[in-house]
Every structure is written in structure tokens, then in C-alpha cells.
Amino acid sequence: MTSKQWMLTAVAIVLGGLSLYLNRHWFAKEDIQIFHRSNPRAGMFRARSAGDSPSLPVVFGLSRRLKLTLLKVVAVSELETNKLPHPSWYLVSDSNSVPINEFLYGMPIGGMRPAIKSTSPETLQPGEKYRLFVQAGSLKAEHDFVTVPRKADTVRSIGDQNRSFVYEC
């Protein structure tokens, strides 16, 4: 081979390596990203009546639609003190759960069942820190959240900034 051919081969290898380096996210394992929000108007998903819970309903979101195989909520204080903490909400899927990217604490999720038969989600205590564990196949993630106490919410009217009203949660 001539020096020109060696140079072209080296440039091709360098460009191929640079291309792989710049597109390395194609080969990376995808992570599950979880977020949450406390929503006083999550009524259409609400599993229990508004007056039952001392905290606002918590809505969780995932970065993309996933077929969950495990979903568990545990108080962080129990995680720190107990080797086997008691879950507040624990669902598992034996076969095929419905792909989901948003769910409300305590709502039934298609294809999932309580890990312990005939149990229901416990009421979340306001101001307490909890950890959500999620698994979808081999992907696992966890997310800490703090519940917000339920109270009468004040909403400002667009027409009159000084007038407000209270709505029932």
C-alpha cells in the first residue's frame, strides 16, 4: 500500500471512531426518569373520596410509556430503620401490564395486581417523605417525594385580582 492509501485508511478509521463517540447514546442503556406533582384536582383518577386523605393526591409521571413489572411506595423513615420495610402501596405484574407513563397513587393499573392479596393502598401522611420504586423488565428506578397536606386551596380570578374563592378538593 502506498502512503496515500494508508492516510485515507487512517482518516476513515478516525472519522468512524469520531462518529461512534458522538453517537454513543445509541448504545447506552436507557434510564427511567420519574417526576411527581401534588394535584388537588386529580378527581377523575381518584380511588377514594376527597375527604379520606389528609394529603393531596400525588400524580407520578415517567419519561416514556413503560410496561411496569413492579411498583412500590415505602416511607423513607422505615427504609432507614427496618431491614424489611412495610410498603404503603405494592403492585406486581405477572405477565403483561398496560404501557403507562402517568399514574395516580393508589389507582389500579391494568395488568398489575397487589403483591399481597386483598390489600389496598394505605393513606399517605402529609409532610412525610416516601420513596417510589419502579421496575419495567430489567430497568429499575426510584424517586423520593414528600406529600403535601390537604387544605382549602385559593384560586385567583382573572377578572378581579382581589377576589378569591375556595373550591372543594
Contacts in CASP RR format, 6 or more apart in sequence:
PFRMAT RR
TARGET T0000
AUTHOR 0000-0000-0000
METHOD contacts of the structure
MODEL  1
MTSKQWMLTAVAIVLGGLSLYLNRHWFAKEDIQIFHRSNPRAGMFRARSA
GDSPSLPVVFGLSRRLKLTLLKVVAVSELETNKLPHPSWYLVSDSNSVPI
NEFLYGMPIGGMRPAIKSTSPETLQPGEKYRLFVQAGSLKAEHDFVTVPR
KADTVRSIGDQNRSFVYEC
1 9 0 8 1.000
29 139 0 8 1.000
30 139 0 8 1.000
31 63 0 8 1.000
31 139 0 8 1.000
31 141 0 8 1.000
32 62 0 8 1.000
32 63 0 8 1.000
32 66 0 8 1.000
32 134 0 8 1.000
32 136 0 8 1.000
32 139 0 8 1.000
32 140 0 8 1.000
32 141 0 8 1.000
33 62 0 8 1.000
33 63 0 8 1.000
33 141 0 8 1.000
34 60 0 8 1.000
34 61 0 8 1.000
34 62 0 8 1.000
34 63 0 8 1.000
34 132 0 8 1.000
34 134 0 8 1.000
34 141 0 8 1.000
34 142 0 8 1.000
34 143 0 8 1.000
35 60 0 8 1.000
35 61 0 8 1.000
35 143 0 8 1.000
36 58 0 8 1.000
36 59 0 8 1.000
36 60 0 8 1.000
36 61 0 8 1.000
36 132 0 8 1.000
36 143 0 8 1.000
36 145 0 8 1.000
37 58 0 8 1.000
37 59 0 8 1.000
38 55 0 8 1.000
38 56 0 8 1.000
38 57 0 8 1.000
38 58 0 8 1.000
38 59 0 8 1.000
38 147 0 8 1.000
38 148 0 8 1.000
39 56 0 8 1.000
39 57 0 8 1.000
39 58 0 8 1.000
39 59 0 8 1.000
40 56 0 8 1.000
40 57 0 8 1.000
40 150 0 8 1.000
40 153 0 8 1.000
40 169 0 8 1.000
41 169 0 8 1.000
42 57 0 8 1.000
42 59 0 8 1.000
42 104 0 8 1.000
43 50 0 8 1.000
43 57 0 8 1.000
45 57 0 8 1.000
45 59 0 8 1.000
45 103 0 8 1.000
45 104 0 8 1.000
45 107 0 8 1.000
46 57 0 8 1.000
46 104 0 8 1.000
46 107 0 8 1.000
47 104 0 8 1.000
47 106 0 8 1.000
47 107 0 8 1.000
47 108 0 8 1.000
47 121 0 8 1.000
50 168 0 8 1.000
50 169 0 8 1.000
51 150 0 8 1.000
51 169 0 8 1.000
52 123 0 8 1.000
53 123 0 8 1.000
53 124 0 8 1.000
53 150 0 8 1.000
54 123 0 8 1.000
54 125 0 8 1.000
54 126 0 8 1.000
54 149 0 8 1.000
54 150 0 8 1.000
55 123 0 8 1.000
55 124 0 8 1.000
55 125 0 8 1.000
55 126 0 8 1.000
55 127 0 8 1.000
55 147 0 8 1.000
55 148 0 8 1.000
55 149 0 8 1.000
55 150 0 8 1.000
56 147 0 8 1.000
56 148 0 8 1.000
56 149 0 8 1.000
56 150 0 8 1.000
56 169 0 8 1.000
57 104 0 8 1.000
57 105 0 8 1.000
58 104 0 8 1.000
58 105 0 8 1.000
58 124 0 8 1.000
58 145 0 8 1.000
58 147 0 8 1.000
59 102 0 8 1.000
59 103 0 8 1.000
59 104 0 8 1.000
59 105 0 8 1.000
60 102 0 8 1.000
60 103 0 8 1.000
60 104 0 8 1.000
60 105 0 8 1.000
60 132 0 8 1.000
60 143 0 8 1.000
61 101 0 8 1.000
61 102 0 8 1.000
61 103 0 8 1.000
62 100 0 8 1.000
62 101 0 8 1.000
62 102 0 8 1.000
62 134 0 8 1.000
63 101 0 8 1.000
64 101 0 8 1.000
65 99 0 8 1.000
65 100 0 8 1.000
65 101 0 8 1.000
66 99 0 8 1.000
66 100 0 8 1.000
66 101 0 8 1.000
66 134 0 8 1.000
66 136 0 8 1.000
66 139 0 8 1.000
67 93 0 8 1.000
67 96 0 8 1.000
67 97 0 8 1.000
67 98 0 8 1.000
67 99 0 8 1.000
67 100 0 8 1.000
67 136 0 8 1.000
67 137 0 8 1.000
68 91 0 8 1.000
68 93 0 8 1.000
68 97 0 8 1.000
68 100 0 8 1.000
68 109 0 8 1.000
68 112 0 8 1.000
68 134 0 8 1.000
68 135 0 8 1.000
68 136 0 8 1.000
69 92 0 8 1.000
69 93 0 8 1.000
69 97 0 8 1.000
69 135 0 8 1.000
69 136 0 8 1.000
69 137 0 8 1.000
70 91 0 8 1.000
70 92 0 8 1.000
70 93 0 8 1.000
70 133 0 8 1.000
70 134 0 8 1.000
70 135 0 8 1.000
71 89 0 8 1.000
71 90 0 8 1.000
71 91 0 8 1.000
71 92 0 8 1.000
71 109 0 8 1.000
71 112 0 8 1.000
71 132 0 8 1.000
71 133 0 8 1.000
71 134 0 8 1.000
71 135 0 8 1.000
72 87 0 8 1.000
72 89 0 8 1.000
72 90 0 8 1.000
72 91 0 8 1.000
72 115 0 8 1.000
72 132 0 8 1.000
72 133 0 8 1.000
73 87 0 8 1.000
73 88 0 8 1.000
73 89 0 8 1.000
73 90 0 8 1.000
73 105 0 8 1.000
73 121 0 8 1.000
73 124 0 8 1.000
73 130 0 8 1.000
73 131 0 8 1.000
73 132 0 8 1.000
73 133 0 8 1.000
74 85 0 8 1.000
74 86 0 8 1.000
74 87 0 8 1.000
74 88 0 8 1.000
74 130 0 8 1.000
74 131 0 8 1.000
74 133 0 8 1.000
75 85 0 8 1.000
75 88 0 8 1.000
75 128 0 8 1.000
75 129 0 8 1.000
75 130 0 8 1.000
75 131 0 8 1.000
76 128 0 8 1.000
76 129 0 8 1.000
76 130 0 8 1.000
76 131 0 8 1.000
76 144 0 8 1.000
77 128 0 8 1.000
77 129 0 8 1.000
78 85 0 8 1.000
78 86 0 8 1.000
79 85 0 8 1.000
79 131 0 8 1.000
87 115 0 8 1.000
88 121 0 8 1.000
88 122 0 8 1.000
88 124 0 8 1.000
88 130 0 8 1.000
89 105 0 8 1.000
89 106 0 8 1.000
89 121 0 8 1.000
89 122 0 8 1.000
90 114 0 8 1.000
90 115 0 8 1.000
90 116 0 8 1.000
90 119 0 8 1.000
91 109 0 8 1.000
91 112 0 8 1.000
91 113 0 8 1.000
91 114 0 8 1.000
91 115 0 8 1.000
92 112 0 8 1.000
92 113 0 8 1.000
92 114 0 8 1.000
92 115 0 8 1.000
93 111 0 8 1.000
93 112 0 8 1.000
93 113 0 8 1.000
94 113 0 8 1.000
95 111 0 8 1.000
96 111 0 8 1.000
97 109 0 8 1.000
97 110 0 8 1.000
97 111 0 8 1.000
97 112 0 8 1.000
98 109 0 8 1.000
98 110 0 8 1.000
98 111 0 8 1.000
100 109 0 8 1.000
100 110 0 8 1.000
103 109 0 8 1.000
105 121 0 8 1.000
105 124 0 8 1.000
106 120 0 8 1.000
106 121 0 8 1.000
114 120 0 8 1.000
124 130 0 8 1.000
124 147 0 8 1.000
125 147 0 8 1.000
126 147 0 8 1.000
126 148 0 8 1.000
126 149 0 8 1.000
126 150 0 8 1.000
127 146 0 8 1.000
127 147 0 8 1.000
127 148 0 8 1.000
127 149 0 8 1.000
128 146 0 8 1.000
128 147 0 8 1.000
129 144 0 8 1.000
129 145 0 8 1.000
129 146 0 8 1.000
130 144 0 8 1.000
130 145 0 8 1.000
130 146 0 8 1.000
130 147 0 8 1.000
131 142 0 8 1.000
131 143 0 8 1.000
131 144 0 8 1.000
131 145 0 8 1.000
132 142 0 8 1.000
132 143 0 8 1.000
132 144 0 8 1.000
132 145 0 8 1.000
133 140 0 8 1.000
133 141 0 8 1.000
133 142 0 8 1.000
134 140 0 8 1.000
134 141 0 8 1.000
134 142 0 8 1.000
134 143 0 8 1.000
135 141 0 8 1.000
150 169 0 8 1.000
152 166 0 8 1.000
153 166 0 8 1.000
153 167 0 8 1.000
153 169 0 8 1.000
154 164 0 8 1.000
154 165 0 8 1.000
154 166 0 8 1.000
155 164 0 8 1.000
155 165 0 8 1.000
155 167 0 8 1.000
156 163 0 8 1.000
156 164 0 8 1.000
157 163 0 8 1.000
157 164 0 8 1.000
157 165 0 8 1.000
END
